[in-house]
Amino acid sequence: MKSLCNSSSLKTSFDSSLFSSFPKHCYKNNNSTYRFSRIGFGRIIPTKFEVSCCSKTLNDLPMDLSEKNSKEIKLWGGRFEESVTDAVEKFSESISFDKVLYKQDIMGSRAHATMLAHQGLMTSSDRDSILLGLDEIEKSIEAGKFVWRTDREDVHMNIEAALTDLIGEPAKKLHTARSRNDQVVTDLRLWCRDAIDNILACIKSLQVALITLAKKNEGLIVPGYTHLQRAQPVLLQHLLLSYVEQLERDAGRLIDCRSRLNFCPLGACALAGTGLPIDRFMTSDALGFTAPLRNSIDAVSDRDFVLEILSANSITAVHLSRLGEEWVLWASEEFGFLTPSDAVSTGSSIMPQKKNPDPMELVRGKSARVVGDLMTLLILCKGLPQAYNRDLQEDKEPLFDSVNTIRGMLEVSTEFAQNITFNQERIQKALPSGFLDATTLADYLVNKGVPFRTAHDIVGRSVALGLSANKQLQELTLVELKSINSVFEEDVYEFLGVQNSVKKFCSYGSTGSQCVAEQLNFWVSKLEIK
């Protein structure tokens, strides 16, 4: 492991004005020169500085201090004469769950240190020492060697304290013009931005799986249901595409949310801003935000963006739950419309014959916890005065859980869609019952000039005749139909039966073959499916 240096041992040979963004990459070449590539909005600025290395490394630090009996003085402990009790410390810590924000926290600190140096609030050598130290800490975390300490409370204090242990005095300047209030919400916005991008990719994968499934089942007609009662015949492709449409709205909500959350709170400090000459626009640009948030009080207290993500996830979860419910029903013996492969099924511990569609049952079940995460945060926020309150520490676990759960739900739904077969023979046998062509027969009468309400009554009486004669509508003779109303002619049979019924649909977005083909082509093109 390479050693780090205190600021006094750094020799720089670059112009600090080149810092339009924070350093992203660092490596050591053969002549001990460290080279940084600063990446900012489409350009890469190579710079170098010479480092005279000292002997202190992260491995040399006493990383097991948490095992000592004496408590470390808190970074905020100046006005306190007593340390907190063990119960309070255990109850108050958040490092057990907020350590997942380490990348975002380090990213924010790089941008902040670079800005402070640019504004003359720290020297360039202190900045470089901080940046190298943060690099070393990040590598230690990613290698699983970093020891997270509960007595250091949270991800921010753990990293800052470790940085102070590593490089000494320069680290104490990093928190200049920064509070944990604006630091944590900056981390959270960066994390949410990445989480949304990941969920969007999962949504697209499920859409592609559903469209692929639709393409494999061209022309297959299934019963369409309302009130879970047979209603009208629809193409299976049409039904599958309805879920693709829902998922597209889910994606749209997340994209809208991403746009609204992409504003930078860093520099708002505790709530009132700062009297120091910082440049919030510089840090905002470096972190890829649209702009700094206008109001510093709002910047540290706002959690609307978290509520929006949880709301969007909840709606997505409900959509997936509905898909899961339908497929669980269709996989039952009572329906028998689809068969999941063994790869996405489970058995029973007592009943050897069982083959259960458990993944989609769990999708249906886990929707409850995603909705519950939203409820948790709504109730958390409802009674909070401006600005920051410690209650907001509790925003993270519901957020992390919601994101992880919805990703899992999307991924397993995609797997399930890729491993099911629709039982065409069983579906065909089920189609004739239920008078699915009744509404098409009403359309026939309307085309004959019969008012719709009158047509509705005539078809109702035709269905009643079919029930009493144990016949489907297409099995009724013309004489029988004319006994109900003389308007019926021989051409009525072009409208009866599920095949004829589907052919008659022609309105935009309907289940007609041509209409569904147009919908399918649209999605194949939009999602760039080969």
C-alpha positions as CSV (number, residue, x, y, z in Angstrom):
1,M,0.0,0.0,0.0
2,K,1.4,3.4,-0.9
3,S,2.0,5.9,1.9
4,L,0.3,9.2,2.3
5,C,1.8,12.5,3.3
6,N,0.9,15.4,5.5
7,S,0.5,18.7,3.7
8,S,4.0,19.8,4.6
9,S,5.5,17.0,2.5
10,L,3.6,17.7,-0.6
11,K,5.2,19.6,-3.5
12,T,2.8,20.8,-6.2
13,S,3.5,21.7,-9.8
14,F,0.1,22.6,-11.2
15,D,-2.3,25.5,-11.5
16,S,-5.3,25.2,-9.1
17,S,-7.4,27.0,-11.6
18,L,-7.5,23.9,-13.7
19,F,-9.9,22.3,-11.1
20,S,-13.3,22.6,-12.8
21,S,-14.3,19.3,-11.1
22,F,-12.9,17.1,-8.4
23,P,-10.2,14.5,-9.0
24,K,-11.6,11.1,-10.0
25,H,-8.6,8.9,-10.6
26,C,-5.2,8.7,-9.1
27,Y,-2.3,6.3,-9.6
28,K,1.4,6.1,-8.8
29,N,3.9,5.8,-11.6
30,N,7.4,4.6,-11.5
31,N,9.0,7.9,-10.5
32,S,6.5,8.6,-7.6
33,T,4.5,11.1,-9.6
34,Y,0.8,11.0,-8.9
35,R,-1.4,11.8,-11.9
36,F,-5.0,12.9,-11.6
37,S,-7.6,13.0,-14.4
38,R,-10.2,15.6,-13.5
39,I,-13.4,14.8,-15.3
40,G,-15.8,17.6,-15.9
41,F,-18.6,17.8,-18.4
42,G,-17.0,16.2,-21.5
43,R,-13.4,17.2,-21.0
44,I,-10.5,15.6,-19.2
45,I,-7.8,17.8,-17.7
46,P,-4.6,15.9,-17.0
47,T,-2.4,17.4,-14.2
48,K,0.4,16.1,-12.1
49,F,2.0,16.9,-8.8
50,E,5.1,15.4,-7.1
51,V,4.6,13.7,-3.8
52,S,7.4,13.2,-1.3
53,C,6.1,10.2,0.5
54,C,6.0,9.8,4.2
55,S,6.0,6.5,6.1
56,K,2.4,6.6,7.4
57,T,-0.2,4.3,5.8
58,L,-3.7,3.3,6.5
59,N,-2.4,0.0,7.7
60,D,-0.4,1.8,10.3
61,L,-3.4,3.4,11.9
62,P,-5.0,1.9,15.1
63,M,-8.2,0.9,13.3
64,D,-9.4,-1.1,16.4
65,L,-9.9,1.9,18.6
66,S,-13.6,0.9,19.0
67,E,-12.4,-1.9,21.2
68,K,-10.8,0.4,23.7
69,N,-12.5,1.2,27.0
70,S,-12.0,5.0,26.8
71,K,-14.4,6.8,24.5
72,E,-13.1,9.0,21.7
73,I,-14.1,12.7,21.9
74,K,-16.8,13.5,19.4
75,L,-15.9,15.8,16.6
76,W,-18.8,18.0,17.9
77,G,-17.9,17.5,21.6
78,G,-16.2,20.8,22.4
79,R,-19.0,22.2,24.6
80,F,-19.8,18.9,26.4
81,E,-18.3,17.8,29.7
82,E,-19.7,14.3,29.6
83,S,-19.8,11.6,26.9
84,V,-23.1,10.1,25.9
85,T,-24.3,6.9,27.6
86,D,-23.9,3.6,25.8
87,A,-27.6,3.3,25.4
88,V,-27.9,6.7,23.7
89,E,-24.9,6.0,21.5
90,K,-26.4,2.6,20.4
91,F,-29.8,4.2,19.9
92,S,-28.5,7.2,17.9
93,E,-26.0,5.5,15.6
94,S,-26.8,5.3,11.9
95,I,-23.5,3.8,10.6
96,S,-25.1,0.3,10.6
97,F,-27.2,1.4,7.6
98,D,-25.9,4.7,6.2
99,K,-22.4,3.3,5.4
100,V,-23.8,2.4,2.0
101,L,-23.5,6.1,1.2
102,Y,-19.7,6.1,1.4
103,K,-19.1,6.6,-2.3
104,Q,-21.4,9.6,-2.4
105,D,-19.9,11.0,0.8
106,I,-16.4,10.8,-0.6
107,M,-17.5,12.2,-3.9
108,G,-19.1,15.2,-2.1
109,S,-16.0,15.7,0.0
110,R,-13.7,15.7,-3.1
111,A,-15.9,18.4,-4.7
112,H,-16.1,20.4,-1.5
113,A,-12.3,20.3,-0.8
114,T,-11.6,21.3,-4.4
115,M,-14.0,24.3,-4.1
116,L,-12.5,25.4,-0.8
117,A,-9.0,25.5,-2.3
118,H,-10.3,27.3,-5.4
119,Q,-11.9,29.9,-3.1
120,G,-8.7,30.3,-1.0
121,L,-10.2,28.7,2.1
122,M,-7.5,26.0,2.2
123,T,-4.2,25.6,0.5
124,S,-3.7,23.5,-2.6
125,S,-1.4,21.3,-0.7
126,D,-4.0,20.7,2.0
127,R,-6.5,19.9,-0.7
128,D,-4.2,17.4,-2.4
129,S,-3.5,15.7,0.9
130,I,-7.2,15.4,1.5
131,L,-7.9,14.0,-1.9
132,L,-5.2,11.4,-1.6
133,G,-6.5,10.5,1.8
134,L,-10.0,10.1,0.6
135,D,-8.7,7.9,-2.2
136,E,-7.0,5.7,0.3
137,I,-10.1,5.5,2.5
138,E,-12.3,4.6,-0.5
139,K,-9.9,1.8,-1.5
140,S,-9.8,0.5,2.1
141,I,-13.7,0.4,2.2
142,E,-13.9,-1.3,-1.1
143,A,-11.3,-3.9,-0.1
144,G,-13.4,-4.7,3.1
145,K,-10.6,-3.5,5.3
146,F,-12.1,-0.3,6.7
147,V,-13.4,-0.6,10.3
148,W,-16.8,1.2,10.7
149,R,-17.0,2.5,14.3
150,T,-20.3,2.9,16.1
151,D,-18.9,5.6,18.4
152,R,-18.3,7.7,15.3
153,E,-22.0,7.6,14.7
154,D,-22.4,7.8,10.9
155,V,-20.7,7.5,7.5
156,H,-19.7,11.2,7.5
157,M,-18.0,11.1,10.9
158,N,-16.4,7.8,10.3
159,I,-14.8,9.0,7.1
160,E,-13.8,12.4,8.4
161,A,-12.3,10.9,11.6
162,A,-10.4,8.3,9.6
163,L,-9.1,11.0,7.3
164,T,-7.9,13.0,10.3
165,D,-6.1,9.9,11.7
166,L,-4.5,9.4,8.2
167,I,-3.3,12.9,7.2
168,G,-3.6,15.0,10.4
169,E,-4.4,18.7,10.4
170,P,-5.5,19.2,6.8
171,A,-8.4,16.9,7.4
172,K,-9.8,19.4,10.0
173,K,-10.3,21.9,7.2
174,L,-12.6,19.7,5.2
175,H,-15.8,20.5,7.2
176,T,-15.3,24.3,6.6
177,A,-18.6,25.8,5.4
178,R,-20.3,22.4,5.6
179,S,-22.7,20.8,8.1
180,R,-23.8,17.2,8.3
181,N,-27.2,18.6,7.5
182,D,-26.3,19.6,4.0
183,Q,-23.7,16.8,3.7
184,V,-26.2,13.9,4.3
185,V,-28.9,15.3,2.0
186,T,-26.2,15.8,-0.7
187,D,-25.2,12.2,-0.3
188,L,-28.8,11.1,-0.4
189,R,-29.6,12.9,-3.6
190,L,-26.5,11.5,-5.3
191,W,-27.5,8.0,-4.1
192,C,-31.1,8.4,-5.2
193,R,-29.9,9.6,-8.6
194,D,-27.9,6.4,-9.1
195,A,-30.8,4.2,-7.6
196,I,-33.2,5.7,-10.1
197,D,-30.9,4.9,-13.0
198,N,-30.7,1.3,-11.8
199,I,-34.4,0.9,-11.4
200,L,-35.0,2.3,-14.8
201,A,-32.7,-0.3,-16.3
202,C,-34.6,-3.1,-14.4
203,I,-38.0,-1.7,-15.7
204,K,-36.7,-1.8,-19.3
205,S,-35.5,-5.4,-18.9
206,L,-39.0,-6.4,-17.8
207,Q,-40.6,-4.5,-20.6
208,V,-38.3,-6.3,-23.1
209,A,-39.1,-9.7,-21.5
210,L,-42.9,-9.0,-21.9
211,I,-42.6,-7.9,-25.5
212,T,-40.5,-10.9,-26.3
213,L,-43.2,-13.1,-24.7
214,A,-45.8,-11.3,-26.8
215,K,-43.9,-11.8,-30.0
216,K,-43.8,-15.6,-29.3
217,N,-47.6,-15.7,-28.9
218,E,-48.8,-13.9,-32.0
219,G,-52.5,-14.5,-32.7
220,L,-53.3,-16.2,-29.4
221,I,-56.7,-15.1,-28.1
222,V,-57.5,-15.3,-24.4
223,P,-60.5,-14.4,-22.3
224,G,-60.5,-10.8,-21.2
225,Y,-61.9,-10.2,-17.7
226,T,-63.7,-7.5,-15.8
227,H,-64.8,-8.1,-12.2
228,L,-62.9,-11.4,-12.7
229,Q,-65.7,-12.5,-14.9
230,R,-65.3,-13.3,-18.6
231,A,-65.9,-10.1,-20.6
232,Q,-64.6,-10.0,-24.2
233,P,-61.9,-11.9,-26.2
234,V,-58.5,-10.2,-26.4
235,L,-55.2,-11.0,-28.0
236,L,-52.7,-12.2,-25.4
237,Q,-50.2,-9.7,-27.0
238,H,-52.6,-6.9,-26.2
239,L,-52.8,-8.0,-22.5
240,L,-49.1,-8.3,-22.2
241,L,-48.6,-4.9,-23.7
242,S,-50.9,-3.4,-21.2
243,Y,-48.3,-4.2,-18.5
244,V,-45.6,-2.7,-20.7
245,E,-47.6,0.6,-20.8
246,Q,-47.9,0.6,-17.0
247,L,-44.2,0.1,-16.6
248,E,-43.5,3.0,-19.0
249,R,-45.5,5.3,-16.7
250,D,-43.5,3.9,-13.8
251,A,-40.3,4.8,-15.6
252,G,-41.7,8.3,-16.5
253,R,-42.4,9.0,-12.8
254,L,-38.9,8.1,-11.9
255,I,-37.4,10.2,-14.7
256,D,-39.5,13.2,-13.5
257,C,-38.4,12.6,-10.0
258,R,-34.7,12.4,-11.0
259,S,-35.1,15.8,-12.8
260,R,-36.5,17.4,-9.6
261,L,-34.1,15.9,-7.2
262,N,-31.0,16.9,-9.2
263,F,-30.3,20.1,-7.4
264,C,-27.4,20.6,-5.0
265,P,-27.8,21.3,-1.2
266,L,-24.1,21.4,-0.5
267,G,-23.1,24.7,1.0
268,A,-26.5,25.3,2.7
269,C,-24.6,24.3,5.9
270,A,-26.8,23.8,9.0
271,L,-29.7,25.8,7.6
272,A,-28.7,29.5,7.1
273,G,-25.8,29.1,4.7
274,T,-22.4,30.6,5.6
275,G,-20.5,33.9,5.8
276,L,-17.5,32.3,4.0
277,P,-16.9,33.0,0.3
278,I,-17.8,29.6,-1.0
279,D,-18.9,28.8,-4.6
280,R,-22.0,26.6,-4.5
281,F,-22.2,26.6,-8.3
282,M,-18.8,25.1,-8.5
283,T,-19.6,22.1,-6.3
284,S,-23.0,21.7,-8.0
285,D,-21.3,21.5,-11.4
286,A,-18.6,19.1,-10.1
287,L,-21.3,16.7,-8.8
288,G,-23.4,16.8,-11.9
289,F,-26.3,18.7,-10.4
290,T,-28.4,21.1,-12.5
291,A,-27.9,24.0,-10.0
292,P,-27.6,24.7,-6.3
293,L,-30.9,24.7,-4.4
294,R,-32.1,28.3,-4.0
295,N,-33.1,28.3,-0.4
296,S,-30.7,27.0,2.3
297,I,-33.5,26.2,4.8
298,D,-35.4,24.1,2.2
299,A,-32.1,22.5,1.0
300,V,-31.4,20.8,4.4
301,S,-35.0,20.0,5.4
302,D,-36.5,18.8,2.1
303,R,-37.2,15.1,1.7
304,D,-39.8,15.4,-1.1
305,F,-37.5,13.7,-3.4
306,V,-37.4,10.6,-1.2
307,L,-41.2,10.6,-0.9
308,E,-41.4,10.8,-4.7
309,I,-39.1,7.8,-5.2
310,L,-41.0,5.8,-2.5
311,S,-44.3,6.8,-4.1
312,A,-43.1,5.9,-7.6
313,N,-41.8,2.6,-6.3
314,S,-45.1,1.9,-4.6
315,I,-47.0,2.4,-7.8
316,T,-44.6,0.1,-9.6
317,A,-45.0,-2.5,-6.8
318,V,-48.7,-2.4,-7.2
319,H,-48.4,-3.0,-11.0
320,L,-46.1,-5.9,-10.4
321,S,-48.4,-7.3,-7.7
322,R,-51.3,-7.2,-10.2
323,L,-49.1,-9.0,-12.8
324,G,-48.1,-11.5,-10.1
325,E,-51.8,-12.1,-9.1
326,E,-52.8,-12.7,-12.7
327,W,-50.0,-15.2,-13.4
328,V,-50.6,-17.0,-10.1
329,L,-54.2,-17.5,-11.0
330,W,-53.4,-18.5,-14.6
331,A,-50.9,-21.1,-13.3
332,S,-53.6,-22.8,-11.2
333,E,-55.4,-25.9,-12.2
334,E,-58.6,-23.9,-12.3
335,F,-57.2,-21.8,-15.1
336,G,-54.3,-23.7,-16.5
337,F,-53.5,-20.9,-18.9
338,L,-49.7,-20.9,-18.2
339,T,-47.0,-23.2,-17.0
340,P,-43.8,-21.8,-15.3
341,S,-40.7,-23.8,-15.8
342,D,-39.0,-25.7,-13.0
343,A,-36.4,-22.9,-12.9
344,V,-38.9,-20.4,-11.5
345,S,-41.1,-22.8,-9.4
346,T,-40.9,-24.3,-6.0
347,G,-42.4,-27.4,-4.3
348,S,-44.0,-28.4,-1.1
349,S,-42.4,-29.9,2.0
350,I,-45.3,-32.3,2.4
351,M,-47.2,-32.5,-0.9
352,P,-44.9,-34.2,-3.5
353,Q,-47.1,-33.2,-6.5
354,K,-47.0,-29.4,-5.9
355,K,-45.4,-27.0,-8.3
356,N,-45.9,-23.4,-7.0
357,P,-45.3,-20.1,-8.8
358,D,-43.7,-18.8,-5.6
359,P,-41.7,-16.0,-7.1
360,M,-44.8,-14.1,-8.3
361,E,-46.5,-14.8,-5.0
362,L,-43.6,-13.1,-3.3
363,V,-43.8,-10.2,-5.8
364,R,-47.4,-9.8,-4.7
365,G,-46.4,-10.1,-1.1
366,K,-43.4,-7.7,-1.2
367,S,-45.6,-5.0,-2.7
368,A,-46.9,-4.5,0.9
369,R,-43.5,-3.7,2.3
370,V,-42.8,-1.2,-0.5
371,V,-46.1,0.6,0.2
372,G,-45.3,0.4,3.9
373,D,-41.9,2.1,3.3
374,L,-43.8,5.1,1.7
375,M,-46.3,5.2,4.7
376,T,-43.3,5.2,7.1
377,L,-41.8,8.3,5.5
378,L,-45.0,10.2,5.1
379,I,-45.8,9.8,8.8
380,L,-42.1,10.6,9.6
381,C,-42.3,13.9,7.8
382,K,-45.8,15.1,8.6
383,G,-45.0,16.7,12.0
384,L,-41.5,18.2,11.4
385,P,-40.9,22.0,11.7
386,Q,-38.3,23.6,9.5
387,A,-35.4,23.0,9.1
388,Y,-33.4,19.8,9.8
389,N,-34.5,17.5,12.6
390,R,-32.8,14.3,13.8
391,D,-36.0,12.4,12.9
392,L,-34.8,12.6,9.3
393,Q,-32.1,10.0,10.1
394,E,-35.0,7.6,9.8
395,D,-35.5,8.4,6.1
396,K,-32.8,6.1,4.9
397,E,-33.8,2.6,6.0
398,P,-37.3,2.9,4.3
399,L,-35.6,4.3,1.2
400,F,-32.9,1.7,1.0
401,D,-35.4,-1.1,1.6
402,S,-37.9,0.3,-1.0
403,V,-35.2,0.5,-3.7
404,N,-33.7,-2.9,-2.9
405,T,-37.1,-4.5,-2.8
406,I,-38.4,-3.0,-6.0
407,R,-35.2,-4.0,-7.8
408,G,-35.7,-7.6,-6.6
409,M,-39.3,-7.6,-7.7
410,L,-38.5,-6.3,-11.2
411,E,-35.6,-8.7,-11.6
412,V,-37.6,-11.8,-10.5
413,S,-40.6,-10.8,-12.6
414,T,-38.3,-10.6,-15.6
415,E,-36.9,-14.0,-14.8
416,F,-40.4,-15.4,-14.5
417,A,-41.5,-13.9,-17.8
418,Q,-38.6,-15.5,-19.5
419,N,-39.5,-18.9,-18.1
420,I,-43.2,-19.4,-18.7
421,T,-45.3,-21.1,-21.5
422,F,-48.9,-20.3,-22.4
423,N,-51.0,-23.4,-22.8
424,Q,-52.7,-22.7,-26.1
425,E,-54.8,-25.9,-26.2
426,R,-56.2,-25.3,-22.7
427,I,-56.9,-21.7,-23.6
428,Q,-58.7,-22.6,-26.8
429,K,-60.9,-25.1,-24.9
430,A,-61.8,-22.4,-22.4
431,L,-62.7,-19.7,-25.0
432,P,-66.2,-20.7,-26.2
433,S,-67.9,-20.3,-22.8
434,G,-68.9,-17.0,-21.3
435,F,-70.6,-15.3,-24.4
436,L,-67.4,-13.3,-25.0
437,D,-68.8,-12.1,-28.4
438,A,-71.9,-10.5,-26.9
439,T,-70.6,-6.9,-27.2
440,T,-69.6,-7.5,-30.8
441,L,-73.1,-8.7,-31.5
442,A,-74.4,-5.4,-30.0
443,D,-72.0,-3.6,-32.5
444,Y,-73.6,-5.6,-35.3
445,L,-77.0,-4.3,-34.3
446,V,-75.8,-0.7,-34.1
447,N,-74.4,-1.0,-37.6
448,K,-78.0,-2.1,-38.6
449,G,-79.3,1.2,-37.2
450,V,-80.5,-0.1,-33.8
451,P,-80.0,2.4,-30.9
452,F,-77.3,1.0,-28.6
453,R,-79.6,0.7,-25.6
454,T,-82.1,-1.2,-27.6
455,A,-79.3,-3.4,-29.0
456,H,-78.1,-4.0,-25.5
457,D,-81.5,-5.3,-24.5
458,I,-81.8,-7.5,-27.7
459,V,-78.4,-9.1,-27.0
460,G,-79.2,-9.7,-23.4
461,R,-82.3,-11.6,-24.4
462,S,-80.2,-13.5,-27.0
463,V,-77.8,-14.5,-24.2
464,A,-80.8,-15.6,-22.0
465,L,-82.0,-17.8,-24.9
466,G,-78.5,-19.3,-25.3
467,L,-78.4,-20.1,-21.6
468,S,-81.8,-21.8,-21.6
469,A,-80.9,-23.8,-24.8
470,N,-77.3,-24.5,-23.5
471,K,-75.9,-22.9,-26.6
472,Q,-73.3,-20.2,-27.3
473,L,-74.5,-17.2,-29.4
474,Q,-72.9,-18.6,-32.6
475,E,-74.7,-21.8,-32.1
476,L,-78.2,-20.1,-32.1
477,T,-80.0,-20.6,-35.4
478,L,-81.1,-17.6,-37.5
479,V,-84.7,-18.6,-36.7
480,E,-84.0,-18.5,-33.0
481,L,-82.3,-15.1,-33.3
482,K,-85.2,-13.7,-35.4
483,S,-87.6,-14.8,-32.7
484,I,-86.0,-12.2,-30.6
485,N,-85.8,-9.5,-33.2
486,S,-86.3,-9.5,-37.0
487,V,-83.3,-7.3,-37.6
488,F,-81.0,-10.3,-37.6
489,E,-79.7,-11.5,-41.0
490,E,-77.4,-14.2,-42.2
491,D,-74.4,-11.8,-42.0
492,V,-74.8,-11.9,-38.2
493,Y,-72.5,-15.0,-38.1
494,E,-69.6,-12.8,-39.3
495,F,-69.7,-11.2,-35.9
496,L,-70.1,-14.3,-33.7
497,G,-67.3,-16.5,-32.2
498,V,-64.1,-15.2,-30.6
499,Q,-62.1,-15.2,-33.8
500,N,-64.6,-13.1,-35.7
501,S,-65.1,-10.9,-32.7
502,V,-61.4,-10.0,-32.4
503,K,-61.3,-9.3,-36.2
504,K,-64.0,-6.6,-35.8
505,F,-62.1,-4.5,-33.3
506,C,-60.7,-1.5,-35.2
507,S,-60.5,1.5,-32.8
508,Y,-57.1,3.0,-31.9
509,G,-55.5,1.0,-29.1
510,S,-58.0,-1.8,-29.3
511,T,-57.4,-5.6,-29.4
512,G,-57.9,-5.9,-33.2
513,S,-55.0,-7.7,-34.9
514,Q,-53.8,-4.7,-36.9
515,C,-54.1,-2.4,-33.9
516,V,-52.1,-4.7,-31.7
517,A,-49.5,-5.2,-34.4
518,E,-49.0,-1.4,-34.5
519,Q,-48.6,-1.3,-30.7
520,L,-46.1,-4.1,-30.8
521,N,-44.1,-2.5,-33.5
522,F,-44.0,0.8,-31.6
523,W,-42.5,-0.9,-28.5
524,V,-40.0,-3.0,-30.5
525,S,-38.8,0.2,-32.0
526,K,-38.8,2.3,-28.8
527,L,-36.9,-0.3,-26.8
528,E,-34.7,-1.2,-29.7
529,I,-35.5,-4.9,-29.5
530,K,-33.8,-7.0,-32.2
